[in-house]
Amino acid sequence: MPAQKGVSTVASTARNVTAAVAAAAIAALAARAAVSHRQARSALLLRHGTGCAPVPPALPPGRVMSLPGRGEVFVRDSGRTSCNPAALLLHGWTASADLNFFPVYAVLSESYRVIALDLRGHGRGMRSMEPFSLEDCADDAAALLDQLSAGQVIVVGYSMGGPVGQLLARRHPGQVAALVMQATALEWRHTARERAVWRLLPVLDLSLRFGADTGLVDRVLRQAAEESPGLDAYRPWLAAESRRATARDLVAAGRALSRYDARPWAEQLDIPAAVLVTTRDRLVRPAKQRELAEALRASVFEIDADHDLPLVKGGEYARLTRLAVDTVAAAAGLKPAP
């Protein structure tokens, strides 16, 4: 009996943690697809015409670009003139550039050239035979900036996009003028609880491979639409976009993220920085976010929100993103278009 009880307890714990990881990942994905109040009104008008078609909101022009010696990437580029500073947007784990950043595309494009790519294994990003690494993601971004002749950019990194942005600044310092880190950290495995969660990635892999994410995505998006009615028009698109990645790719990216640790070198990144701290974040603890801000000597913006900030406070998320980008642009001596 004790052995049976022990097996039951372990199984229950695995299910709970797996559900928590998957729910957090999908919730973060849905959160990053939140709309501003103005976009919400437009979405309600579109609702009656879209039906179940996966029709996206307005997005910057997108194209596939070949990076010499690396492969092909999908990129959004607002195409503003070279006299405007560029903002490079790096999305989080399980998301794509569009899911993560479509709420902020328009407000940033008013004064900046906005560039956003789907990272390896995510969205329409590169599928490689090489093991996933955050360093390769950073090098892909550097090669893309070269191809686009973007000059020095302001990097905006959300969650997993934060480590990619930090690595980009470390490995290619001449290409990064400033950093804006959002809901992210220096590392993800300092506590025993975090290490235990990451060890269950193979369980998450099996769950995703057997379709456990389908019902979860639908449920999360349905709940999100109840809180933010403007999302309802885009639910088919959100659901379709969220399923572009494979379980293998997502788990490989999660494994790389679990090993990331910038504590030995982050303080050496001597560039203007800002950190947006989500003070009720259950995915990336606020204490970790503040440690990052301290290491980067960053300006700090705080908001009373969980990791789903873009979902529940979409307009405020867009406003704070623009404010943070403007702040580091000024500190770096960059002048956005009026």
BELDALIN-V289589 format. One record per pair of residues at least 24 apart in sequence whose ideal C-beta (glycine too) atoms are under 10 Angstrom apart, sorted by sequence separation. I is the first residue (numbers start at 0). J is the second residue. If there is no record, write none. Layout:
BEGIN
I,J + I,J
END
This chain:
BEGIN
32,56 + 73,97 + 86,110 + 87,111 + 94,118 + 98,122 + 116,140 + 136,160 + 139,163 + 140,164 + 150,174 + 151,175 + 152,176 + 153,177 + 154,178 + 155,179 + 156,180 + 157,181 + 158,182 + 159,183 + 161,185 + 162,186 + 271,295 + 272,296 + 273,297 + 274,298 + 275,299 + 276,300 + 277,301 + 278,302 + 279,303 + 280,304 + 281,305 + 282,306 + 298,322 + 299,323 + 75,100 + 83,108 + 86,111 + 87,112 + 88,113 + 89,114 + 90,115 + 96,121 + 97,122 + 137,162 + 138,163 + 141,166 + 149,174 + 151,176 + 152,177 + 153,178 + 154,179 + 155,180 + 156,181 + 157,182 + 158,183 + 162,187 + 213,238 + 216,241 + 265,290 + 270,295 + 271,296 + 272,297 + 273,298 + 274,299 + 275,300 + 276,301 + 277,302 + 278,303 + 279,304 + 280,305 + 281,306 + 282,307 + 298,323 + 75,101 + 83,109 + 84,110 + 85,111 + 86,112 + 87,113 + 88,114 + 89,115 + 90,116 + 92,118 + 95,121 + 96,122 + 97,123 + 114,140 + 133,159 + 136,162 + 137,163 + 140,166 + 141,167 + 145,171 + 150,176 + 151,177 + 153,179 + 154,180 + 155,181 + 156,182 + 157,183 + 158,184 + 216,242 + 265,291 + 268,294 + 269,295 + 270,296 + 271,297 + 272,298 + 273,299 + 274,300 + 275,301 + 276,302 + 277,303 + 278,304 + 279,305 + 280,306 + 281,307 + 297,323 + 300,326 + 77,104 + 83,110 + 84,111 + 85,112 + 86,113 + 87,114 + 88,115 + 89,116 + 90,117 + 91,118 + 93,120 + 94,121 + 95,122 + 96,123 + 116,143 + 133,160 + 136,163 + 137,164 + 140,167 + 144,171 + 156,183 + 266,293 + 267,294 + 268,295 + 269,296 + 270,297 + 271,298 + 272,299 + 273,300 + 274,301 + 275,302 + 277,304 + 278,305 + 279,306 + 280,307 + 77,105 + 83,111 + 84,112 + 85,113 + 86,114 + 87,115 + 88,116 + 90,118 + 92,120 + 93,121 + 94,122 + 95,123 + 96,124 + 116,144 + 134,162 + 135,163 + 136,164 + 137,165 + 138,166 + 139,167 + 159,187 + 213,241 + 262,290 + 265,293 + 266,294 + 268,296 + 276,304 + 277,305 + 279,307 + 280,308 + 298,326 + 75,104 + 79,108 + 83,112 + 85,114 + 86,115 + 87,116 + 89,118 + 92,121 + 93,122 + 95,124 + 114,143 + 133,162 + 134,163 + 137,166 + 138,167 + 141,170 + 142,171 + 145,174 + 158,187 + 212,241 + 213,242 + 262,291 + 265,294 + 266,295 + 268,297 + 275,304 + 277,306 + 279,308 + 297,326 + 298,327 + 77,107 + 78,108 + 79,109 + 82,112 + 83,113 + 91,121 + 114,144 + 133,163 + 136,166 + 137,167 + 140,170 + 141,171 + 144,174 + 212,242 + 261,291 + 264,294 + 265,295 + 266,296 + 277,307 + 278,308 + 297,327 + 77,108 + 79,110 + 81,112 + 90,121 + 133,164 + 135,166 + 136,167 + 137,168 + 140,171 + 144,175 + 277,308 + 77,109 + 79,111 + 80,112 + 90,122 + 133,165 + 134,166 + 137,169 + 138,170 + 141,173 + 262,294 + 277,309 + 298,330 + 75,108 + 79,112 + 114,147 + 133,166 + 134,167 + 137,170 + 138,171 + 141,174 + 261,294 + 275,308 + 77,111 + 78,112 + 79,113 + 90,124 + 132,166 + 133,167 + 137,171 + 140,174 + 141,175 + 212,246 + 261,295 + 61,96 + 77,112 + 78,113 + 79,114 + 112,147 + 114,149 + 134,169 + 140,175 + 211,246 + 277,312 + 61,97 + 76,112 + 77,113 + 78,114 + 134,170 + 210,246 + 59,96 + 76,113 + 77,114 + 112,149 + 207,244 + 208,245 + 209,246 + 212,249 + 58,96 + 59,97 + 75,113 + 76,114 + 77,115 + 112,150 + 114,152 + 121,159 + 137,175 + 207,245 + 208,246 + 58,97 + 75,114 + 76,115 + 207,246 + 208,247 + 277,316 + 74,114 + 75,115 + 76,116 + 112,152 + 115,155 + 206,246 + 207,247 + 56,97 + 59,100 + 74,115 + 75,116 + 111,152 + 118,159 + 204,245 + 205,246 + 275,316 + 55,97 + 58,100 + 59,101 + 73,115 + 74,116 + 75,117 + 111,153 + 113,155 + 118,160 + 204,246 + 207,249 + 208,250 + 55,98 + 58,101 + 73,116 + 74,117 + 203,246 + 204,247 + 207,250 + 57,101 + 72,116 + 73,117 + 111,155 + 119,163 + 275,319 + 56,101 + 59,104 + 72,117 + 115,160 + 118,163 + 204,249 + 205,250 + 275,320 + 55,101 + 56,102 + 58,104 + 59,105 + 72,118 + 107,153 + 203,249 + 204,250 + 273,319 + 57,104 + 58,105 + 72,119 + 89,136 + 203,250 + 204,251 + 273,320 + 275,322 + 56,104 + 57,105 + 59,107 + 73,121 + 89,137 + 107,155 + 202,250 + 275,323 + 56,105 + 59,108 + 70,119 + 73,122 + 74,123 + 200,249 + 201,250 + 204,253 + 273,322 + 274,323 + 66,116 + 69,119 + 73,123 + 74,124 + 200,250 + 203,253 + 204,254 + 273,323 + 72,123 + 73,124 + 89,140 + 200,251 + 272,323 + 273,324 + 64,116 + 71,123 + 72,124 + 73,125 + 103,155 + 200,252 + 273,325 + 59,112 + 71,124 + 72,125 + 87,140 + 200,253 + 201,254 + 273,326 + 59,113 + 61,115 + 70,124 + 71,125 + 87,141 + 103,157 + 200,254 + 272,326 + 273,327 + 59,114 + 61,116 + 70,125 + 71,126 + 100,155 + 271,326 + 272,327 + 59,115 + 61,117 + 69,125 + 70,126 + 87,143 + 99,155 + 197,253 + 200,256 + 271,327 + 58,115 + 70,127 + 87,144 + 99,156 + 100,157 + 196,253 + 197,254 + 200,257 + 270,327 + 271,328 + 273,330 + 69,127 + 99,157 + 271,329 + 272,330 + 31,90 + 66,125 + 70,129 + 85,144 + 99,158 + 197,256 + 198,257 + 271,330 + 272,331 + 31,91 + 63,123 + 87,147 + 99,159 + 100,160 + 197,257 + 270,330 + 271,331 + 30,91 + 99,160 + 196,257 + 197,258 + 270,331 + 271,332 + 28,90 + 31,93 + 32,94 + 61,123 + 85,147 + 87,149 + 271,333 + 28,91 + 31,94 + 32,95 + 38,101 + 85,148 + 86,149 + 94,157 + 194,257 + 27,91 + 28,92 + 29,93 + 30,94 + 31,95 + 38,102 + 85,149 + 88,152 + 94,158 + 96,160 + 193,257 + 27,92 + 28,93 + 29,94 + 31,96 + 32,97 + 70,135 + 84,149 + 85,150 + 87,152 + 88,153 + 89,154 + 90,155 + 91,156 + 92,157 + 93,158 + 94,159 + 27,93 + 28,94 + 31,97 + 32,98 + 69,135 + 74,140 + 81,147 + 84,150 + 85,151 + 86,152 + 87,153 + 88,154 + 89,155 + 90,156 + 91,157 + 92,158 + 93,159 + 94,160 + 187,253 + 24,91 + 26,93 + 27,94 + 28,95 + 31,98 + 32,99 + 34,101 + 35,102 + 38,105 + 72,139 + 76,143 + 81,148 + 84,151 + 85,152 + 86,153 + 87,154 + 88,155 + 89,156 + 90,157 + 91,158 + 92,159 + 24,92 + 25,93 + 30,98 + 31,99 + 32,100 + 33,101 + 34,102 + 35,103 + 37,105 + 72,140 + 81,149 + 84,152 + 85,153 + 86,154 + 87,155 + 88,156 + 89,157 + 90,158 + 91,159 + 92,160 + 188,256 + 23,92 + 24,93 + 25,94 + 29,98 + 30,99 + 31,100 + 32,101 + 33,102 + 37,106 + 69,138 + 70,139 + 74,143 + 78,147 + 81,150 + 84,153 + 85,154 + 86,155 + 87,156 + 88,157 + 89,158 + 90,159 + 91,160 + 187,256 + 188,257 + 23,93 + 24,94 + 28,98 + 31,101 + 32,102 + 33,103 + 35,105 + 69,139 + 72,142 + 89,159 + 90,160 + 91,161 + 92,162 + 186,256 + 187,257 + 188,258 + 27,98 + 28,99 + 31,102 + 35,106 + 72,143 + 76,147 + 89,160 + 91,162 + 186,257 + 187,258 + 188,259 + 189,260 + 21,93 + 27,99 + 30,102 + 31,103 + 66,138 + 69,141 + 70,142 + 74,146 + 88,160 + 89,161 + 91,163 + 184,256 + 186,258 + 187,259 + 188,260 + 66,139 + 69,142 + 74,147 + 76,149 + 87,160 + 89,162 + 90,163 + 186,259 + 187,260 + 189,262 + 66,140 + 68,142 + 69,143 + 72,146 + 89,163 + 185,259 + 186,260 + 66,141 + 67,142 + 89,164 + 184,259 + 185,260 + 186,261 + 66,142 + 87,163 + 88,164 + 89,165 + 184,260 + 185,261 + 186,262 + 65,142 + 66,143 + 87,164 + 184,261 + 185,262 + 64,142 + 67,145 + 89,167 + 184,262 + 185,263 + 64,143 + 66,145 + 67,146 + 185,264 + 186,265 + 66,146 + 87,167 + 185,265 + 230,310 + 65,146 + 185,266 + 226,307 + 64,146 + 99,181 + 227,309 + 64,147 + 227,310 + 230,313 + 223,307 + 226,310 + 227,311 + 229,313 + 226,311 + 227,312 + 224,310 + 227,313 + 87,174 + 223,310 + 87,175 + 219,307 + 222,310 + 223,311 + 85,174 + 91,181 + 178,268 + 184,274 + 220,310 + 85,176 + 86,177 + 88,179 + 89,180 + 91,182 + 183,274 + 193,284 + 219,310 + 84,176 + 89,181 + 91,183 + 169,261 + 178,270 + 179,271 + 180,272 + 181,273 + 182,274 + 183,275 + 28,121 + 84,177 + 86,179 + 159,252 + 162,255 + 163,256 + 166,259 + 175,268 + 177,270 + 178,271 + 179,272 + 180,273 + 181,274 + 182,275 + 183,276 + 89,183 + 159,253 + 162,256 + 165,259 + 176,270 + 177,271 + 178,272 + 179,273 + 180,274 + 181,275 + 182,276 + 183,277 + 190,284 + 193,287 + 92,187 + 161,256 + 166,261 + 169,264 + 172,267 + 175,270 + 176,271 + 177,272 + 178,273 + 179,274 + 180,275 + 181,276 + 182,277 + 187,282 + 189,284 + 159,255 + 163,259 + 165,261 + 169,265 + 172,268 + 177,273 + 178,274 + 179,275 + 180,276 + 181,277 + 184,280 + 187,283 + 159,256 + 162,259 + 168,265 + 172,269 + 183,280 + 187,284 + 190,287 + 158,256 + 161,259 + 162,260 + 166,264 + 169,267 + 172,270 + 182,280 + 184,282 + 189,287 + 162,261 + 165,264 + 168,267 + 169,268 + 184,283 + 159,259 + 161,261 + 165,265 + 168,268 + 182,282 + 183,283 + 184,284 + 187,287 + 168,269 + 182,283 + 184,285 + 186,287 + 189,290 + 168,270 + 181,283 + 184,286 + 185,287 + 165,268 + 182,285 + 184,287 + 185,288 + 164,268 + 168,272 + 183,287 + 184,288 + 186,290 + 182,287 + 183,288 + 184,289 + 185,290 + 186,291 + 182,288 + 184,290 + 185,291 + 165,272 + 181,288 + 184,291 + 185,292 + 164,272 + 180,288 + 183,291 + 185,293 + 185,294 + 185,295 + 180,291 + 180,292 + 161,274 + 178,291 + 93,207 + 180,295 + 131,247 + 136,252 + 154,270 + 123,240 + 131,248 + 153,270 + 178,295 + 180,297 + 122,240 + 126,244 + 131,249 + 153,271 + 154,272 + 155,273 + 157,275 + 179,297 + 93,212 + 122,241 + 124,243 + 126,245 + 131,250 + 132,251 + 133,252 + 136,255 + 151,270 + 178,297 + 179,298 + 181,300 + 123,243 + 124,244 + 131,251 + 132,252 + 135,255 + 153,273 + 155,275 + 177,297 + 182,302 + 122,243 + 123,244 + 126,247 + 127,248 + 130,251 + 131,252 + 134,255 + 179,300 + 121,243 + 122,244 + 126,248 + 131,253 + 132,254 + 133,255 + 158,280 + 161,283 + 182,304 + 120,243 + 121,244 + 131,254 + 132,255 + 133,256 + 182,305 + 120,244 + 124,248 + 130,254 + 131,255 + 158,282 + 159,283 + 182,306 + 120,245 + 130,255 + 131,256 + 133,258 + 134,259 + 158,283 + 182,307 + 31,157 + 117,243 + 132,258 + 133,259 + 165,291 + 182,308 + 30,157 + 31,158 + 117,244 + 120,247 + 121,248 + 132,259 + 161,288 + 168,295 + 181,308 + 182,309 + 30,158 + 120,248 + 121,249 + 124,252 + 181,309 + 31,160 + 119,248 + 120,249 + 165,294 + 27,157 + 28,158 + 120,250 + 161,291 + 165,295 + 27,158 + 120,251 + 121,252 + 27,159 + 101,233 + 119,251 + 120,252 + 119,252 + 24,158 + 118,252 + 182,316 + 101,236 + 120,255 + 181,316 + 101,237 + 119,255 + 98,236 + 181,319 + 97,236 + 98,237 + 101,240 + 181,320 + 97,237 + 179,319 + 179,320 + 98,240 + 181,323 + 97,240 + 98,241 + 179,322 + 180,323 + 179,323 + 95,240 + 98,243 + 178,323 + 179,324 + 94,240 + 95,241 + 97,243 + 177,323 + 179,325 + 94,241 + 177,324 + 179,326 + 93,241 + 95,243 + 158,306 + 179,327 + 95,244 + 157,306 + 177,326 + 178,327 + 179,328 + 31,181 + 94,244 + 177,327 + 31,182 + 93,244 + 157,308 + 176,327 + 177,328 + 30,182 + 92,244 + 157,309 + 176,328 + 177,329 + 177,330 + 178,331 + 176,330 + 177,331 + 27,182 + 93,248 + 176,331 + 177,332 + 93,249 + 175,331 + 176,332 + 177,333 + 92,249 + 176,333 + 93,252 + 157,316 + 92,252 + 93,253 + 91,252 + 92,253 + 92,255 + 157,320 + 92,256 + 91,256 + 155,320 + 155,323 + 155,324 + 73,243 + 153,323 + 154,324 + 153,324 + 153,325 + 155,327 + 23,196 + 56,229 + 154,327 + 153,327 + 153,328 + 16,192 + 20,196 + 56,232 + 19,196 + 20,197 + 56,233 + 54,232 + 55,233 + 153,331 + 16,195 + 17,196 + 20,199 + 24,203 + 54,233 + 16,196 + 19,199 + 20,200 + 53,233 + 55,235 + 56,236 + 151,331 + 153,333 + 16,197 + 21,202 + 53,234 + 54,235 + 55,236 + 152,333 + 16,198 + 17,199 + 20,202 + 21,203 + 42,224 + 46,228 + 49,231 + 50,232 + 53,235 + 54,236 + 55,237 + 151,333 + 153,335 + 12,195 + 16,199 + 17,200 + 20,203 + 24,207 + 46,229 + 49,232 + 51,234 + 52,235 + 53,236 + 150,333 + 15,199 + 17,201 + 19,203 + 45,229 + 48,232 + 49,233 + 51,235 + 52,236 + 53,237 + 55,239 + 14,199 + 17,202 + 18,203 + 21,206 + 42,227 + 43,228 + 46,231 + 47,232 + 49,234 + 50,235 + 53,238 + 55,240 + 13,199 + 16,202 + 17,203 + 20,206 + 21,207 + 42,228 + 43,229 + 45,231 + 46,232 + 49,235 + 53,239 + 12,199 + 16,203 + 17,204 + 25,212 + 29,216 + 42,229 + 45,232 + 46,233 + 49,236 + 51,238 + 52,239 + 53,240 + 14,202 + 17,205 + 18,206 + 24,212 + 28,216 + 32,220 + 39,227 + 40,228 + 41,229 + 42,230 + 43,231 + 44,232 + 45,233 + 46,234 + 13,202 + 17,206 + 26,215 + 30,219 + 39,228 + 40,229 + 42,231 + 43,232 + 13,203 + 17,207 + 21,211 + 22,212 + 25,215 + 26,216 + 29,219 + 33,223 + 39,229 + 42,232 + 92,282 + 21,212 + 24,215 + 25,216 + 28,219 + 29,220 + 32,223 + 36,227 + 38,229 + 39,230 + 41,232 + 42,233 + 91,282 + 14,206 + 25,217 + 27,219 + 28,220 + 37,229 + 38,230 + 39,231 + 91,283 + 13,206 + 18,211 + 22,215 + 25,218 + 26,219 + 29,222 + 30,223 + 33,226 + 34,227 + 36,229 + 39,232 + 17,211 + 21,215 + 25,219 + 26,220 + 29,223 + 33,227 + 35,229 + 38,232 + 21,216 + 24,219 + 25,220 + 29,224 + 32,227 + 34,229 + 38,233 + 22,218 + 26,222 + 33,229 + 34,230 + 18,215 + 22,219 + 26,223 + 33,230 + 21,219 + 29,227 + 32,230 + 34,232 + 34,233 + 33,233 + 29,230 + 32,233 + 32,234 + 32,236 + 29,234 + 32,237 + 31,237 + 103,309 + 102,309 + 29,237 + 32,240 + 101,309 + 102,310 + 106,314 + 28,237 + 29,238 + 32,241 + 100,309 + 99,309 + 103,313 + 107,317 + 111,321 + 98,309 + 102,313 + 106,317 + 110,321 + 113,324 + 28,240 + 29,241 + 102,314 + 105,317 + 106,318 + 109,321 + 28,241 + 103,316 + 104,317 + 107,320 + 111,324 + 102,316 + 103,317 + 106,320 + 107,321 + 110,324 + 111,325 + 91,306 + 102,317 + 103,318 + 106,321 + 110,325 + 25,241 + 28,244 + 103,319 + 24,241 + 100,317 + 103,320 + 107,324 + 111,328 + 102,320 + 103,321 + 106,324 + 107,325 + 110,328 + 100,320 + 103,324 + 111,333 + 112,335 + 110,334 + 111,335 + 112,336 + 24,249 + 110,335 + 111,336 + 109,335 + 110,336 + 109,336 + 110,337 + 21,249 + 107,335 + 108,336 + 109,337 + 24,253 + 88,320 + 20,253 + 86,320 + 86,321 + 86,324 + 84,324 + 86,327 + 86,328 + 84,328 + 30,277 + 84,331 + 86,333 + 84,332 + 85,333 + 84,333 + 86,335 + 83,333 + 84,334 + 83,334 + 84,335 + 30,282 + 82,334 + 83,335 + 84,336 + 27,280 + 83,336 + 82,336 + 26,281 + 27,282 + 26,282 + 27,283 + 79,335 + 80,336 + 79,336 + 23,281 + 24,282 + 23,282 + 22,282 + 23,283 + 19,281 + 20,282 + 19,282 + 30,304 + 33,307 + 35,309 + 39,313 + 30,305 + 31,306 + 33,308 + 34,309 + 38,313 + 39,314 + 30,306 + 31,307 + 33,309 + 34,310 + 37,313 + 38,314 + 30,307 + 31,308 + 32,309 + 33,310 + 35,312 + 36,313 + 37,314 + 27,305 + 29,307 + 30,308 + 31,309 + 32,310 + 33,311 + 35,313 + 36,314 + 26,305 + 27,306 + 28,307 + 30,309 + 31,310 + 33,312 + 34,313 + 35,314 + 36,315 + 38,317 + 26,306 + 27,307 + 29,309 + 30,310 + 33,313 + 34,314 + 35,315 + 37,317 + 26,307 + 27,308 + 29,310 + 30,311 + 32,313 + 33,314 + 35,316 + 36,317 + 23,305 + 24,306 + 27,309 + 28,310 + 30,312 + 31,313 + 33,315 + 34,316 + 35,317 + 23,306 + 27,310 + 30,313 + 33,316 + 34,317 + 35,318 + 23,307 + 26,310 + 33,317 + 31,316 + 30,316
END
